[in-house]
Structures are given as structure tokens and as C-alpha cells.
Amino acid sequence: MLTSNTLSRPDFVWENTWEKLSDGILYKQQLLLKSLGLELTPDQLKNLTLFEIEQILIRMNSSLRNYPSMPYPDVECVSSSNNRLIIEELSYDQNDLENDFTNLFNSLTDEQRTFFDVIMTSVKDNKGGVFFVYGYGGTGKTYLWKTLSAAIRSKGEIVLNVASSGIASLLLTRGRTAHSRFLIPLNVTEDSICRIQPESDVAHLLRKTNLIIWDKAPKVHKHAFEALDRTMKDILSSTSERNCQLPFGGKVVVFGGDFRQILPVVQGGTQHDIVKASLSSSHLWRKCEVLRLTKNMRLTVGNQNSDIEATREFAQWLLDLGEGNVGGNNDELIEFVYPSILDNFKNPTFFQERAILAPKNEVVSELNDRLLSLFPGEEKEYLSSNSLCPSDYVHDNFDANLYSPDVLNGLKISGLPDHRLVLKVGVPVMLLRNIDQKSGLCNGTRLQIISLGKRVIEAELISGSNIGHRTLIPKISLTPSDKKIPFKFQRRQFPIRVCFAMTINKSQGQSLSRVGLFLKNPVFTHGQLYVALSRVKSRSGLKLLIVDKDGNVTNKTSNVVYKEIFTNL
Ligand SMILES: Nc1ncnc2c1ncn2[C@@H]1O[C@H](COP(=O)(O)OP(=O)(O)OP(=O)(O)O)[C@@H](O)[C@H]1O
């Protein structure tokens, strides 16, 4: 009708018929995005229909621009509507979010409110800005992230919530790990960039994003932030040349965390290497405005007076790292954390908030073996299959024969399941890979074994966001990235490890109420003692067993704090 010029008022016809004309557009979009549950707002539907008409006109050598009274589709909006990532980030009920926002905002403390205003002003001004919200556990950082996210999402805008580890990302609304969200290479170096093509969906998502929140930032190597900075400058320079001069291409980025906790792991690195690898040693740190939260909200909100007093005492003791509930022996420690384990292990909540912590993997394995042998039931053994990655042979057949299966089977590597995995029904295990973050299955998630099949293991989540859910774990192929190994190999095994006991590094981000800390060796890096002791809320939930070089129980151990990390905060 348009091309034959039979309409005197095409806009009038459009306004009265667009709903009928849009028939099938939603279905087409659902197929395109492979999301049958997808819904579109009337404005999105109208715009897509108009875009469809424009495509038909273009094919007929015409355009809606030839009909001045007709509206023209918002092409930017159409490309967003075809971007699954943008749709996911916008699929919120804005009314619900507005209510959430009002509730969260009204109870912000004065300092949270000040920082909220500072960050929101930068978002509104659209001039970019980098912030670091610095506060120890319980000062309300997550609460601030939730308030900022609700404020921006309730207006139909985008916030990307990421965290440095899968387990920490579960605490954020629609949280992801920073590495998976921004496609940061695993072995990041000083000139790495993220694997984001300028015209990809992720690039368009980044262009449309109003705020990035990156929680638990101090744990990640500074090169990861620098890779994201370079990539964003590149992607956003297509919007304005000026953006390649601004940190993170002119987007507002808020980091959060606590430098008292464990810093980036640098294999074989010295104190100097670790401090140099941290965010506060990056050139980006000079652009970062530090906002300090000081009030411990965990102590003040929802606690009885007596609890507050007890917790305050504990917090003081923690901060001073004084003497603990020290003494006893191995068995007493086990009995403290897992009292009457044989009577209690069937109780579904028993393993949820308990763990024995130790600094090193060898001690953790000893404890796990011991507890596994005490545990009732039949043992089931799963052996892995290992193979060298052929692409990495240096001398073809020579390399292939150099490392025999026994050598590969014998390798014990942190983060990789052992070749010989022995399990029993009812035993707590920890996942060693991010399998499905949406379902709470992250590196660090704890589960309890329900049944042990030949090819799959059934287990129930006992930590994180989906406690009580059951899942099936298959064997997967894992390639370790340990630089100490001069070749690449693959291990096919269930990505789990028994976790009656775990290393202190693995416990970061876990919330526990009963912890036994076994210091057969003293802690060896910055933040470990602080992380181990701050897993619990009260002193009664903690027992320490310290053993000296000669195996005698003592009440002294050494702490490791790299003081220079605090100098430029
Ligand atoms: N302004 C507030 N009003 C009400 N409750 C709050 C407020 N701020 C924080 N809280 C509550 O205090 C507790 C601790 O806050 P939150 O988890 O945000 O701290 P955090 O700094 O993120 O801690 P961590 O670093 O250990 O994850 C939570 O239960 C949170 O809901």
C-alpha cells in the first residue's frame, strides 16, 4: 500500500493496525534468540514491526524515509533487541525493582548513601569514573551493589555485576565471574586483551552498559583489569574518539573488596611479586577514587544486644589476631567441627556450614582421607584417564613417550581432581570448575553425595544460592594451567574433591559457622590467617590447633601481612 501510494495518511493506518501487523514478530524473535519464554514490551514490538516494514521497502528500492509522516525504526534499539545478552540484562520486572530499590535505599547508612550518590552522579553524567569501595567483611558492600543495581535496572538500564570467583558471584543479582563475562584470557599477561570482537554481542552489551560492578577485586591479577581497560577503550572508541583516552573507555566501573584478604596467587612468586600483581599496583589505581565503608553492618542489623556484644568482642579479637580457642589434638578438632558425625551425617543441614581449614593441600588431603575412612558406607573408586595434549609436543613421538601414564596419573595439582577419587554416599564434596553458574554450580560450591553411578554422580547442593537442589555431575576433561609443568595434559575425571577439610584459599567466599583451623604449618601468604578466622561470626564457632615443627601443640603461630599493600590505599 505504501509503495503504490494508495494511502493519504499512512501514519494513521499504521497507528491503527500495527498490532495486527506485528503478528508473528514475537515468535520470530523467540526463534532467533532461542528463547521460547521471551517477552517484548509494546514499544519493542512496534519498533521491530516497523523495522521489518523498512526491510521490505529497502528490497523494493524504497524506504520509510520517503513517507515523512511515518515513524522510522530505532535501529540501535533493533540491534539491541537481537542481542540475547542485552535482552537478558533487561528482562526484569521494573515495578518489582522499583519497590526493591525504595526499600534498600531507605535504609542505607550515611556513608553508604554518600557513596551511592557519588557513583550514581557519575553514571548520570555519563563521563565515566573508576571507584574502589574498600571495606572489610560485613560493611555492606553487597548491600550497596544491590541498591545501585536496583536503581539502574528499575529505569531499564544495564548494570553488569561480576565477581572474581564463581562462589562470590552467587551473592550478586545476576552475577557472573569477571573472566567469563568479559572473556578475559586465563593466562593473562601485561599486554593481553579480552577475546571480544568489536561487533560481537558482548561488545554491544558493553556499549549499552551504564555501570560495571566488580566485587572481590583484590584477588585478581592487575593484568586482568588492564586487559579489560584496553579492550573497553578499543570497543568504545567507535562511539567517541575521546573514549580511548578515558579509563575503561569512559564507563563507570566500581571495584570492591578488602585488601586484608588473600591477594592474587603468583606461582612461585615472592612477596614483592604478589604486591606488584595486585590492583593497587596497577597504573589504573591512580585513576581510582577510594571510598571507605567503616561501619560493620553484620554486627548491627538484626542481632540481639547480647549477640552484638559477643560478636563485637570477637571482631575486636579478630582484628587484633590475639590468642584463640587453642589446643587439643587432631581428633578433638574433628569432633569440634563434626560432633558425633556418625549420628548426624544424615541431617541435611549438618555439612552446610562446617569445615576444617589448613594452609596446605597435603594436610587437607590427610584430614579428608582420615574422615573418609571413619565415614560409614562402601567406598567407590573412580580413576581418571590422562593424556598429553598432542598440539604441545615439542619433539613429537619423543615427548609422547617421555611422560608415561604413571607419571601423568601421579600428578597432584591444585584445582585438579586427583587421578584416584574415592567417595562414599553422604560425603561432602567441593566442585572444582564453574559448571553452571545460574544453577549455583561454581568452582567452590559444596555438595553432598546422594548416589554414585558408573558415569554420573548425583549430589545435593549444600552451599550457595540453590541449597537443597539436586544435580548430576558428569566426568569432564580438565587441562591444568600450572606453569611448573613443562607440558600440557588433559585429565578426564569428575570435577570434585572431598571437602571435610579445605585449604584456606578455597574457603575465601564461603560462609561457615563452625571452623577448625589446623595449623600444622603456619600460614604462608598475606591474608590467609585473616580469611581463615573471619569465616565465622563468633568465637565459639572456632577452634585452632597449632602444631610446631616438632609436632608439639603450641599456642603461637606466625601471621603474614604484606604491609606495603596498605600504603597506597
Ligand atoms: N544499610 C543497611 N541496612 C540494612 N541491612 C544492611 C545494610 N547494609 C548492610 N546490611 C546487612 O548487613 C549484612 C552485611 O552486609 P553485606 O553482606 O552487604 O556486607 P559485605 O561488605 O558485602 O560483606 P562481605 O565482604 O563479607 O561479603 C547483610 O546481612 C546485609 O543485608
Ligand as a Chemical Component Dictionary entry (heavy atoms), coordinates in Angstrom:
data_LIG
# 
_chem_comp.id                   LIG 
_chem_comp.type                 NON-POLYMER 
_chem_comp.pdbx_formal_charge   0 
_chem_comp.three_letter_code    LIG 
# 
loop_
_chem_comp_atom.comp_id 
_chem_comp_atom.atom_id 
_chem_comp_atom.alt_atom_id 
_chem_comp_atom.type_symbol 
_chem_comp_atom.charge 
_chem_comp_atom.model_Cartn_x 
_chem_comp_atom.model_Cartn_y 
_chem_comp_atom.model_Cartn_z 
_chem_comp_atom.pdbx_ordinal 
LIG N1  N1  N 0 22.043 -0.224  55.146 1  
LIG C1  C1  C 0 21.721 -1.460  55.510 2  
LIG N2  N2  N 0 20.505 -1.698  56.037 3  
LIG C2  C2  C 0 20.159 -2.941  56.431 4  
LIG N3  N3  N 0 20.953 -4.005  56.374 5  
LIG C3  C3  C 0 22.176 -3.829  55.872 6  
LIG C4  C4  C 0 22.633 -2.551  55.412 7  
LIG N4  N4  N 0 23.904 -2.693  54.966 8  
LIG C5  C5  C 0 24.220 -3.982  55.140 9  
LIG N5  N5  N 0 23.195 -4.660  55.682 10 
LIG C6  C6  C 0 23.178 -6.086  56.062 11 
LIG O1  O1  O 0 24.395 -6.361  56.762 12 
LIG C7  C7  C 0 24.893 -7.644  56.406 13 
LIG C8  C8  C 0 26.314 -7.499  55.841 14 
LIG O2  O2  O 0 26.279 -6.718  54.642 15 
LIG P1  P1  P 0 26.947 -7.167  53.259 16 
LIG O3  O3  O 0 26.772 -8.626  53.023 17 
LIG O4  O4  O 0 26.452 -6.217  52.225 18 
LIG O5  O5  O 0 28.490 -6.866  53.601 19 
LIG P2  P2  P 0 29.790 -7.101  52.705 20 
LIG O6  O6  O 0 30.658 -5.918  52.950 21 
LIG O7  O7  O 0 29.387 -7.372  51.301 22 
LIG O8  O8  O 0 30.398 -8.397  53.367 23 
LIG P3  P3  P 0 31.411 -9.493  52.747 24 
LIG O9  O9  O 0 32.630 -8.734  52.282 25 
LIG O10 O10 O 0 31.688 -10.411 53.898 26 
LIG O11 O11 O 0 30.673 -10.175 51.617 27 
LIG C9  C9  C 0 23.925 -8.226  55.395 28 
LIG O12 O12 O 0 23.031 -9.050  56.088 29 
LIG C10 C10 C 0 23.206 -7.007  54.843 30 
LIG O13 O13 O 0 21.897 -7.304  54.402 31 
# 
loop_
_chem_comp_bond.comp_id 
_chem_comp_bond.atom_id_1 
_chem_comp_bond.atom_id_2 
_chem_comp_bond.value_order 
_chem_comp_bond.pdbx_ordinal 
LIG N1  C1  SING 1  
LIG C1  N2  SING 2  
LIG C1  C4  DOUB 3  
LIG N2  C2  DOUB 4  
LIG C2  N3  SING 5  
LIG N3  C3  DOUB 6  
LIG C3  C4  SING 7  
LIG C3  N5  SING 8  
LIG C4  N4  SING 9  
LIG N4  C5  DOUB 10 
LIG C5  N5  SING 11 
LIG N5  C6  SING 12 
LIG C6  O1  SING 13 
LIG C6  C10 SING 14 
LIG O1  C7  SING 15 
LIG C7  C8  SING 16 
LIG C7  C9  SING 17 
LIG C8  O2  SING 18 
LIG O2  P1  SING 19 
LIG P1  O3  DOUB 20 
LIG P1  O4  SING 21 
LIG P1  O5  SING 22 
LIG O5  P2  SING 23 
LIG P2  O6  DOUB 24 
LIG P2  O7  SING 25 
LIG P2  O8  SING 26 
LIG O8  P3  SING 27 
LIG P3  O9  DOUB 28 
LIG P3  O10 SING 29 
LIG P3  O11 SING 30 
LIG C9  O12 SING 31 
LIG C9  C10 SING 32 
LIG C10 O13 SING 33 
# 
